[in-house]
């Protein structure tokens, strides 16, 4: 069952957001179903962001224990 282009655009709208890690403005392509990004521009930005968050949380925890 194939969707018409209008149905696909209604079901998968383009999303515009700013990457939480690097600040690049991203507009997702509504013609690609798999593109459901809403926070990070790419996987490497997401990994880098979470590394920073975890590193700082661990550092704070160690300081509180001492």
DSSP file (Angstrom, degrees, kcal/mol; ACC not computed):
  #  RESIDUE AA STRUCTURE BP1 BP2  ACC     N-H-->O    O-->H-N    N-H-->O    O-->H-N    TCO  KAPPA ALPHA  PHI   PSI    X-CA   Y-CA   Z-CA
    1    1 A X              0   0    0      0, 0.0     2,-0.4     0, 0.0     0, 0.0   0.000 360.0 360.0 360.0 115.7    0.0    0.0    0.0
    2    2 A X        -     0   0    0      1,-0.0     2,-0.3     0, 0.0     0, 0.0  -0.763 360.0-135.4 -97.9 140.6    1.6    3.2   -1.2
    3    3 A X        -     0   0    0     -2,-0.4     2,-0.1     1,-0.1    -1,-0.0  -0.661  21.5-116.6 -89.9 147.7    0.7    6.6    0.3
    4    4 A X     >  -     0   0    0     -2,-0.3     4,-2.3     1,-0.1     5,-0.2  -0.378  32.0-107.2 -73.2 164.0    0.1    9.6   -1.8
    5    5 A X  H  > S+     0   0    0      1,-0.2     4,-2.4     2,-0.2     5,-0.2   0.880 120.2  53.1 -63.1 -37.2    2.6   12.4   -1.4
    6    6 A X  H  > S+     0   0    0      2,-0.2     4,-1.9     1,-0.2    -1,-0.2   0.906 109.3  48.4 -65.1 -41.6    0.0   14.5    0.4
    7    7 A X  H  > S+     0   0    0      2,-0.2     4,-2.4     1,-0.2    -2,-0.2   0.910 111.7  50.2 -63.6 -41.6   -0.7   11.7    2.9
    8    8 A X  H  X S+     0   0    0     -4,-2.3     4,-3.0     1,-0.2    -2,-0.2   0.903 110.2  49.5 -64.2 -42.2    3.0   11.2    3.5
    9    9 A X  H  < S+     0   0    0     -4,-2.4    -1,-0.2     1,-0.2    -2,-0.2   0.856 112.6  48.3 -66.0 -34.0    3.5   15.0    4.1
   10   10 A X  H  < S+     0   0    0     -4,-1.9     3,-0.4    -5,-0.2    -2,-0.2   0.892 117.8  40.2 -71.0 -39.6    0.6   15.0    6.6
   11   11 A X  H  < S+     0   0    0     -4,-2.4     2,-0.4     1,-0.3    -2,-0.2   0.858 127.9  30.6 -78.5 -36.1    1.8   12.0    8.4
   12   12 A X  S  < S-     0   0    0     -4,-3.0    -1,-0.3    -5,-0.2    -2,-0.1  -0.711  82.0-174.8-123.7  78.1    5.6   12.9    8.4
   13   13 A X        -     0   0    0     -2,-0.4     2,-0.1    -3,-0.4    -3,-0.1  -0.313  34.6 -96.1 -73.0 157.7    5.8   16.7    8.5
   14   14 A X        -     0   0    0     -5,-0.1     2,-0.4    13,-0.1    15,-0.1  -0.482  40.0-151.4 -68.2 142.5    9.2   18.5    8.1
   15   15 A X        -     0   0    0     -2,-0.1    13,-2.9    13,-0.1     2,-0.5  -0.968   6.6-159.5-121.4 134.5   10.6   19.4   11.5
   16   16 A X  E     +A   27   0A   0     -2,-0.4     2,-0.3    11,-0.2    11,-0.2  -0.959  28.1 145.2-114.6 127.5   12.9   22.4   12.1
   17   17 A X  E     -A   26   0A   0      9,-2.5     9,-3.5    -2,-0.5     2,-0.5  -0.965  45.5-111.6-153.3 167.4   15.1   22.4   15.3
   18   18 A X  E     -A   25   0A   0     -2,-0.3     7,-0.2     7,-0.2     6,-0.1  -0.904  40.4-109.7-105.4 132.6   18.4   23.5   16.6
   19   19 A X     >  -     0   0    0      5,-2.7     4,-1.2    -2,-0.5    21,-0.2  -0.386  20.1-141.8 -61.3 132.0   20.9   20.8   17.6
   20   20 A X  T  4 S+     0   0    0     19,-2.1    -1,-0.2     1,-0.1    20,-0.1   0.750  96.1  39.3 -68.7 -24.6   21.3   20.7   21.3
   21   21 A X  T  4 S+     0   0    0     18,-0.2    -1,-0.1     3,-0.1    19,-0.1   0.925 131.8  14.8 -92.9 -53.0   25.0   20.0   21.1
   22   22 A X  T  4 S-     0   0    0      2,-0.1    -2,-0.1     0, 0.0    18,-0.1   0.605  90.8-125.1-105.8 -13.3   26.4   22.2   18.2
   23   23 A X     <  +     0   0    0     -4,-1.2     2,-0.2     1,-0.3    -3,-0.1   0.529  53.4 151.1  85.6   5.4   23.6   24.6   17.6
   24   24 A X        -     0   0    0     -6,-0.1    -5,-2.7     1,-0.1     2,-0.5  -0.491  48.7-121.2 -71.0 138.6   23.2   24.0   13.9
   25   25 A X  E     -A   18   0A   0     -7,-0.2     2,-0.4    -2,-0.2    -7,-0.2  -0.715  33.4-165.9 -82.0 128.2   19.7   24.5   12.6
   26   26 A X  E     -A   17   0A   0     -9,-3.5    -9,-2.5    -2,-0.5     2,-0.5  -0.936  15.9-166.5-119.9 136.1   18.3   21.3   11.0
   27   27 A X  E     -A   16   0A   0     -2,-0.4   -11,-0.2   -11,-0.2     2,-0.1  -0.978  22.6-138.8-119.5 116.4   15.3   20.9    8.8
   28   28 A X        -     0   0    0    -13,-2.9     2,-0.6    -2,-0.5   -13,-0.1  -0.410  19.4-114.6 -74.6 151.4   14.3   17.2    8.5
   29   29 A X    >   -     0   0    0      1,-0.1     3,-1.2   -15,-0.1     6,-0.3  -0.764  18.2-158.3 -88.8 117.5   13.2   15.9    5.1
   30   30 A X  T 3  S+     0   0    0     -2,-0.6    -1,-0.1     1,-0.3   -18,-0.1   0.617  87.0  68.7 -74.4 -10.3    9.6   14.9    5.1
   31   31 A X  T 3  S+     0   0    0      1,-0.1     2,-0.6     2,-0.0    -1,-0.3   0.690  89.0  72.3 -80.6 -16.7   10.0   12.7    2.1
   32   32 A X    X   -     0   0    0     -3,-1.2     3,-0.8     1,-0.2    -1,-0.1  -0.883  67.9-161.5 -99.8 118.1   12.1   10.3    4.2
   33   33 A X  T 3  S+     0   0    0     -2,-0.6    -1,-0.2     1,-0.2    -2,-0.0   0.871  85.5  58.5 -64.7 -38.4   10.1    8.3    6.7
   34   34 A X  T 3  S+     0   0    0      1,-0.1     2,-1.4     2,-0.1    -1,-0.2   0.616  78.8  98.3 -72.5 -12.3   12.9    7.3    8.9
   35   35 A X    <   +     0   0    0     -3,-0.8    -1,-0.1    -6,-0.3    -3,-0.1  -0.610  34.9 143.1 -83.9  92.4   14.0   10.8    9.7
   36   36 A X        +     0   0    0     -2,-1.4    -1,-0.2    -8,-0.0    -2,-0.1  -0.015  20.8 146.7-117.4  27.3   12.4   11.5   13.0
   37   37 A X        +     0   0    0      1,-0.1    -9,-0.1     4,-0.1   -22,-0.1  -0.366  10.1 157.8 -66.2 143.0   15.2   13.6   14.6
   38   38 A X  S    S+     0   0    0      2,-0.1   -20,-0.2    -2,-0.1    -1,-0.1   0.414  71.3  26.0-139.8  -7.6   14.1   16.3   17.0
   39   39 A X  S    S+     0   0    0      1,-0.3   -19,-2.1   -22,-0.1     2,-0.3   0.709 112.1  38.9-128.8 -43.8   17.1   17.1   19.2
   40   40 A X        -     0   0    0    -21,-0.2    -1,-0.3   -20,-0.1    -2,-0.1  -0.882  60.0-140.1-120.5 147.4   20.5   16.3   17.6
   41   41 A X  S    S-     0   0    0     -2,-0.3     2,-0.3     1,-0.1    -1,-0.1   0.790  84.7  -1.9 -76.1 -27.2   21.7   16.8   14.0
   42   42 A X  S  > S-     0   0    0      1,-0.1     4,-1.6     0, 0.0     3,-0.1  -0.961  74.9 -99.9-156.0 170.0   23.7   13.5   14.0
   43   43 A X  H  > S+     0   0    0     -2,-0.3     4,-2.4     1,-0.2     5,-0.2   0.852 117.6  56.8 -65.9 -35.2   24.6   10.5   16.1
   44   44 A X  H  > S+     0   0    0      1,-0.2     4,-2.4     2,-0.2    -1,-0.2   0.880 105.8  50.8 -67.5 -35.6   28.1   11.8   16.9
   45   45 A X  H  > S+     0   0    0      2,-0.2     4,-2.4     1,-0.2    -1,-0.2   0.897 110.0  50.6 -65.3 -39.4   26.6   15.0   18.4
   46   46 A X  H  X S+     0   0    0     -4,-1.6     4,-2.2     2,-0.2    -2,-0.2   0.932 111.8  46.4 -64.8 -45.0   24.3   13.0   20.5
   47   47 A X  H  X S+     0   0    0     -4,-2.4     4,-2.1     1,-0.2    -2,-0.2   0.922 113.1  49.8 -62.3 -44.1   27.1   10.8   21.8
   48   48 A X  H  X S+     0   0    0     -4,-2.4     4,-2.1     1,-0.2    -2,-0.2   0.908 110.0  51.2 -62.3 -42.5   29.3   13.8   22.5
   49   49 A X  H  X S+     0   0    0     -4,-2.4     4,-2.3     1,-0.2    -1,-0.2   0.939 111.8  45.8 -59.9 -48.5   26.5   15.6   24.4
   50   50 A X  H  X S+     0   0    0     -4,-2.2     4,-2.4     1,-0.2     5,-0.2   0.818 108.9  56.0 -69.9 -29.5   25.8   12.6   26.6
   51   51 A X  H  X S+     0   0    0     -4,-2.1     4,-2.6    -5,-0.2    -1,-0.2   0.933 109.7  46.7 -62.8 -44.8   29.6   12.1   27.3
   52   52 A X  H  X S+     0   0    0     -4,-2.1     4,-2.5     2,-0.2     5,-0.2   0.940 113.2  48.1 -61.8 -48.1   29.8   15.7   28.6
   53   53 A X  H  X S+     0   0    0     -4,-2.3     4,-2.2     1,-0.2    -1,-0.2   0.923 114.9  44.8 -60.2 -46.5   26.7   15.3   30.7
   54   54 A X  H  X S+     0   0    0     -4,-2.4     4,-2.6     2,-0.2     5,-0.2   0.904 112.0  52.3 -66.0 -42.0   27.8   12.1   32.3
   55   55 A X  H  X S+     0   0    0     -4,-2.6     4,-2.0    -5,-0.2    -2,-0.2   0.926 112.4  44.8 -60.9 -45.6   31.4   13.3   32.8
   56   56 A X  H  X S+     0   0    0     -4,-2.5     4,-2.3     2,-0.2    -1,-0.2   0.878 112.7  51.3 -68.3 -37.3   30.1   16.4   34.7
   57   57 A X  H  X S+     0   0    0     -4,-2.2     4,-2.2    -5,-0.2    -2,-0.2   0.916 111.0  47.9 -65.0 -42.8   27.6   14.5   36.7
   58   58 A X  H  X S+     0   0    0     -4,-2.6     4,-2.1     2,-0.2    -2,-0.2   0.887 110.9  51.6 -64.9 -38.5   30.3   12.0   37.8
   59   59 A X  H  X S+     0   0    0     -4,-2.0     4,-2.0    -5,-0.2    -2,-0.2   0.921 110.7  47.8 -64.2 -44.5   32.7   14.8   38.7
   60   60 A X  H  X S+     0   0    0     -4,-2.3     4,-2.1     1,-0.2    -2,-0.2   0.887 110.2  52.7 -62.6 -39.8   30.0   16.5   40.9
   61   61 A X  H  X S+     0   0    0     -4,-2.2     4,-1.8     1,-0.2    -1,-0.2   0.903 109.1  49.0 -63.6 -42.1   29.2   13.2   42.6
   62   62 A X  H  X S+     0   0    0     -4,-2.1     4,-1.4     1,-0.2    -1,-0.2   0.883 110.7  50.9 -65.6 -38.1   32.9   12.7   43.5
   63   63 A X  H  < S+     0   0    0     -4,-2.0    -1,-0.2     1,-0.2    -2,-0.2   0.876 109.4  50.3 -67.5 -37.0   33.1   16.2   44.9
   64   64 A X  H  < S+     0   0    0     -4,-2.1    -1,-0.2     1,-0.2    -2,-0.2   0.857 109.4  51.4 -69.3 -34.8   30.1   15.7   47.0
   65   65 A X  H  <        0   0    0     -4,-1.8    -1,-0.2     1,-0.2    -2,-0.2   0.820 360.0 360.0 -71.0 -30.9   31.4   12.5   48.5
   66   66 A X     <        0   0    0     -4,-1.4    -1,-0.2    -5,-0.1    -2,-0.2   0.478 360.0 360.0 -77.4 360.0   34.7   14.0   49.4
